[in-house]
Amino acid sequence: ALKLGLNTLTVTAVAFTRTVKFQFSTGDIEYNSLILNNSAININWVGSTDSSWGTAANWSTNEVPTSSSVITVGDGLTNYPVISSDISIASITLSSGASLFVDHTSSLTVSGNFTNSGTVTLNSTENDFSSLIVEGSATGDITYNRYVNSYDTNPDGGGWDLVGAPAGMTIANFTAANAGTLKVLGDDYAFSQYDNALGQWERYETASQTGSFTAAQGYSMATNAGDGATVAFTGPMQTTSQSINIIDNNDANSGAGRRWNLVSNPFPSYINGNSAAGASNFIDVNIAVIDGNYGALYGWNGSSYDIYNLLDSAFSIAPGQGFWVAALNTEDTALSFTPDMRTTTGSGDFVAGPMPLTYHVALELYNGESQKTTTDFYFRDGFTLGLDPWYDAGAFNQSIKLSSRLPQGSQETAFSRNAMGMDAMQNTRVPLEIRQNAGQAFTISIADIDLPEDIYVYLEDNLNGTLTSLKEGDFELVAQSDLSGVDRFFIVFKSNSVLSSGDT
């Protein structure tokens, strides 16, 4: 209500900003850009029909809430809301006896405050993870049921997952809440943190645990279920910037430590991984503190490490997803996760979209019927034969059985991703390192190929003087002595199948 002398004008309106003229008996008054805001719609959950958030009859206004709705969920109701789509609201308050469930394919975005005195549960599966984003303040706990792989997923008991805490919690409370789900190995849980100064895992004992989860730290974990199961993280959610120190203890300790740091997404929502995913993203924020020779995120897939960097199109990182990064500095340096990175877009631990026009070859090494490792070569406009930080990516294990070196520049780092320009397909010789013991038979073959038809791929054995066309057959050899180094084997890319005497 606006009052001038004896004249009163009452205005009820949704939010708008414009020039408004009020006419009174004493004359006109013009307000430029007067803001009239009564847009917040208070709406109560009544749950009269079922538990579906999207059922209009379940709400006090008989309308499904919108992004401007202020939600209250009270006590003593028969049904409580379940979210099974992507929902945006202004704010939400849950009473002590109330509950809210967000299923694994869905999300809730709150532009204002989140106040919970009841129970809020978010769920996930192996391939889908729910998201909760609160842009205002968050009061009260949430429970995030985070999928974790089974220890027995592969025959060697290697089905570990790398995870972090999407909600704050003490270690003791976590192990107590999930004691029936976590795998037990002797006197320890299959649950560890990594010490990169010593280069070793430290498992949590079943007898006792101390401390709390550190936001943005990664942990290794495995469940005892056949196909994996969810473990419950219950505690406050993160809504502000989080940081964790990383350090290159490999160079700091003369090779006694490791450059690798296990970190995790600290939010109960996806975050943008690279610039293709969003203007604010993990790589852009942290590019100055990660070693460019290992410019990537390294995610464990249950048997090996998948690499994600700027070579990929848009990718996002799941809530509580753990991954490795290689620190640039030999002193503690903050790695950051910011609220602007948060997104509800994603599925799976990491999700990547299609690349720009890029040609690709993947080679694989076999010992008998057992595949040991792969290494990848990419061709795209704008790349060089030297180091292209955050496109080339060094191997997580520098003693891997198959890797490449850059065609130009330092030969120190073994690469699992080798990115080159389009013209490199015409005639480029790339050093290849094969590590095998004397007497070991091995095979090198093409695991995946997307090249123009007139581009050929040869494996050159400089010692034996052979060139093997991998598009026509595999390269096979029995190592006569221990193999390592980069002066014997090369991958040669050529634009035709005719070799000159110089090539030979």
N, C-alpha and C positions, 0 to 999 in steps of 0.2 A: 504494500500500500504506500502510495506517495501522497503526502499531505502538504498543502500550501495554504496557510491561513485557515479559512473555513472550508476549503475545497479538498476533497479526498478522492483519489483515483486508485482503485484496486485492479491489479493486472495479474492474471494467471496465464503463464505461457511456457512452452518448452524453450530450451536454450536457443538464443540467437543474439547476434551482435549487429546493430544497424542504427541509423538515425531515427529517433522517435520524437514526435511533436505532440505535446499535451496541450489541450485548449482549456483554459480556465476563464472565469468571468473577469478576472483582472488582466487577461492577456495571454498570449501564447508563450510557452517555454519549450525550447528545443534542446534535446539532449543528443549530443553526437556520440555514436557508438555506445549507447547505454546497453549494458548486459543484463538481460532478464533471464534468470536461470532457475527453473523449477522442474528440471528434466529428470531428476532421479525418481524412479518408480519403485516404491516399496512393495515387495511381494513376498508372501509367506508360502512355504511348502505345506500343503495339507495332506498330500498322499492319499486322496480319497479313492483313487481308482487302482493304481499299481505303483511300481517303483520307478517307472520311466520318467526321466527328466523332461522328455519331449512330449508328454501327455498334458494338454492344456487343463484338463479337469483336476490335475494334481496341484494346481496353484490357486491361491486365493483370488486372483483376478480372472481366472479361467482363461488365461493367456500364457503361452510359453515365454519365459524371461528373455530379454534382449540384452545387448551390451550395456544399456543404461540402468539395468535392474539392480536394486539393492535387495539381497536375498537374506531371509531369516528362516532357519530350520529349527523348529522347537522340539520339546520333549513329548513323550507319551503318544506317538503316532503309530499307526499300524504299519505303514510303509515309509521307507526312507529312500531318498533319490539315488539312482544309479545313472551315471553319465556314459552314454555309448556313442558319442559323436564329439565334434570339436565345439566347445561352448565358451562364450565370452560374456562376462558380467561386470558390473561396477564394483560390488563388494559382496561379502557373504559372512554371516554369523551363524555358528552352530551351537546350540545349547548342550549341556552336559550329557544328556541322554540321546542326542541326535547322532546320525551317521551319514556319511557320503562316500560313495564308491565310484572310482573312475576306472573303466575297464581298459584292457591292454591296447586297444586301437584308438583311444580317445584322449581328449585333453580338456583342461579348464584353465582359462586365462582370466585373471582378476585385475582390472585396471586400478582398483583402489586397495582397500584393506581386507585381509583374511583373518578372521577371528574364530578359533576353534576351541570349544570346551568339550567337544564330543570326540568322534572317531572319523578320521578322513583316511581312506585307503586307496592307494594307486597300485595297479597290477601290471604285470609284464609276462611275456612268454619268450621263447627263444628268438622269435622274429619280430615281436611288437612290444613297444614300451609306451606306457601312458605318460603324459606330461602335465605338470602344474606350474604355472607362471603367475607370480604375484608381483605387481608393479608397485604396490604400496607397502605397508607393513604387514608382517605375518606373526600372529600370536597363536600359540598352541602347537601341539605335535601333529605330525602326519606319520602314516605307516606306508613305506614303499616296499612292496613285494617284488624283489629284484631277482630275475632269472639268473641262475648260475649253473654252469655245465656240470655234468656228472663226471666223477673221477674215472669211472669205468667206460667212458665213451669210446676209447680205443683200447686195444688189448694190452698195451703197456701201462695202463693207468695214467695216461697223459691228458685226460680231459679237463684240465684246469681252466678257470676263467680269470681274467684280470678285471677287478671291480673296485669301486670306491663307494663311499657312503653318500647316498642321496638325501639322507637325514642324519643329524647328529645323534651319537649313541655311545655309551661306554662299551668296551670290548667284552666285559663280563656280562652285561645285560644282553648283548648280541648273541654270545655263545649259549647263554641260558635259554634265550627265546628260540634258538635254532639248533639246539643240541641234537634233536632227532633227525635233522636234515643234513648237517655238515658231515662230511666223511671224516672218520677217525683213523689215523695211521699210528698205531702203537699208542704212545703216551701223548700224542699231539693231534690237534685238529688239522685237516687239510686246509689250512688258513695261515697265511704267512705275510710278513712284510719284508721288503728288500733293503739290505744295507749295501749301498754302492761303494762305500769306502773299503769294505772287505770283499765285495763281490759275492755275497752269499745271502740265502734266505734265512729268516728267523721265524720258525713256526710258533704258534700259540699252543701252550700245553693245555690238556684237558683238565688238569688238576686246578689251575688258577690262572687268571689273566688280569692284567692291570692296564690302566690308561683308557683312552677314548680314541675313536676314529679321528684322524686328522683330515679336515676338509681339503679336497683336491689331491690327497695322497692315494695311490693305487695299492691294492693288495691282491695276492693270488688266493684262490679259493676253489673248492670243489665240493659237490654234494654227493650223497650216497644213493640218489635215485637213478634208475636206469637211463632215462632220457634227460636228466637234469631236473631241477626244481627251483622254486622261489625261496629266497631267504628274506626275512622281514627286518627292515631298518625302521625303527620307531624313534622319533625325536623331532627337534625343530628343523625347519627347512632353511636353506640359504637363499636370501633375496638380494644381497649386496655383493660387491666385488670380493673375490677370494684369491689368495695367492699362496704359493708354496715355493720354497727355495729349492733350486736344482744346482748341481755342481758336477764338473768334470773331474772325478777322482782318478781317472786313468792317467791324465797328465799331471794332476796335482801330486799323486803318490808314485810317480815313476813307473806306471803300469801296474801297480799293486791293486788299484781300485778300478772302477768302471765309469765310463762316460754316461751310462744309461741311467735314467731316473724314471721310476714308475709313478705316474700321476693319474688323475681321474677327473671326469666331469663332476663337479660338486653339487650341481643343481638337479632337482627332480624333473627336469625337462631336457629335451635335446638342446644342443648348442651348434651353431654354425662352425663347420670345420675350416673352410677356405673362402676366399673372396667370391667365388662363384656361388656360394651358398648365401652370403649376406655381407653387407658393408662392414659390419662388425663381426669378426670371426677369430677363431683361435690362432691361426697361423699369422695373420697380420698383426695381432696384438703382441705375439711372442717371437716374431721372426728375428729380433736382435739378440735373443738370449739362447737360441738353439744353433748348434753347429751346422753350417751350410753344407758340409760334406754328408751330413745325415739329415738333410732338410725334409723331414717327414714325420708322420705319426706311425708307430709300429704297433699293430694290433694283433693279438694272438687269436688264431682261428681254431685252436684245438690240437693242431699238429705242426703249424709253422706260423711265421709272421707275415701278415698282409701289410702293405705299405700304402699310405695315403698322403698325398701332397698336392701341389699346384698342378701337377700333371693330370690329376683327376678333375672331372667336372664337379658340380656341387655335391658336397658330402656333409653330413651332420653326425654328431657323436651322441650316443644314447645316454639317458640318465644313469649316473653311477658307472659309466664305462671307463675301465682302466686302459692305459696304453703307455708306451715308452717314448721318451724323447731323449736326444743326446745333448747334454749341456755344452755350451760354448766356453764358459768361463771356469777357471780353476778356483774361484771363490763362490760362496753362496750368492745366487742371483734369483730374484723373484720371477716366477712364471705365473701369469695372471689369467683368471677367468672372470669376465665381466658380465653384468646382467644384460647388456646389449647383445651379447652373443646368443641369448636364449631364443629358442624357436620351438614350435610344435611340429615342425616338418621332419619326418624321419620314420624309418622302420629298420629293425635289425640293430646290431651293435654299432656298426657304421653303415651308412647308406651313401652310395655314389651314383650319380647320374651319368649319362653318356658324355664322352669326351668330345671336344672340338675335333676337326679332321686330323686324325692321328693314325699312323701306321704302327704296327706292333708285331714283334716276334718274341716268343717265350721258348727258351731251351730248357730241357730237363735232363738230369743225370740219373741213370739207373745203375744199381749193382744187382745183377740178376733181375728178379721180378720186383725188386723194392726200389721205389722212387725215393731219391735222397734229397734233391733240391731242384729249384728252378731259378733262372735269371732272365731278366726282361730287357728288351731294347725297344725304344720308342722313337718315332720320327714325326716331327711337327715343325712348321714354319717358326723361325725365330730362335731355335736352339743352336748351340755351338758344339764343337767337338771337345771343348774344355768343360769346366764345371759350370753347370747351370743350377745355382742353389734353389732348393725346394722343387726341383724337377728331377735331377739326378739324386739318387739316394743310396748311401753306403749300406752294405749288408749289416744286419743286426749282429750276426756272428762273423767276425772278420776271418775266421778259419773255416768258413763254409766250403763245401766240397766243389761248388761251381759258382764263379762270379766273373765279373769283367772289370777292366780298368778303362779310364777315359782315353780316347784316341789321342788327345793332346793334354799336356799338363802333367801334374803330379801323378805318379804311379803308386803312391803309398796306400791309398784307400781301395778296398775291394767293394765293388758296387753291385747291388741287386737290381737297381733301376738305372739304365744308361740312356739318357735322352739326347738325341741329335737332330740336326736340321733335315729338312726334306732332301736336300742335295747330297746328304751323306749316304743315301741309298745307292747312289750312282757308282761309287768306288771308294769304300772306306774299310780299313783294316783295324779291328778292335782287339786289343789284348784280352785273352781269356785265361783265367786261372782255374786249373783242375787239380784238386787235392785228392790223391789216392795212394794207398800203400802198395809197396812192391808185391807183385803177384795177383793184384786185385783186377778182375775183369770189370769193365764198365762200358756203358753205352751213353752217347749223347744224341738226343733226338729233338725234333721240334714238337713242343707241347701245344702251341697255339700260334697261328700265323695269319696276319692280315696285311699283305703287301701287294703292290701291283704285280701283274703276271710276269712282267719282264724284269723283275728284281729277283736275283738269286742269292742264296745264302750258302757259303762254303765254310767248312771247318778246316783250317790249315794246321797240319802237324809239321812244324818247322824242322824237327829232328829227323823224321822219316821222309820228309819231302813230299807229302801227300796233300791233296785238296779233295775233300769229300762234299758233294752237293747234298745238303741236308734236306732239300726239297724232294730229292729222289731216293734218299735212304739214310739210315742211321750211321753214325761214326762209332766203331767198336774197337776196343784196344784192351790188351792185358798189360798193365804197368810192369815194366821190367825193373824199375827202381821206384823209390818214393817220388811222387809227383807233387810239385808246388811251384810257385813262381809264375812269371808272366812273359817269359822269353821263348816258350815253345809253342803254345797253342794260340790261334787267332781266329776270330770270326770275320769273314770277308763278305761284304755286301757289294754286289756288282749289278749293273743294269742289263747284262746279257749273259748267256750261257757259254759264250766263246771266250776261252782264256788265251791270252797271248803267251809267248815264250817267257816274257818277263814275269807274268803271273806265276807261271809254272816254276 
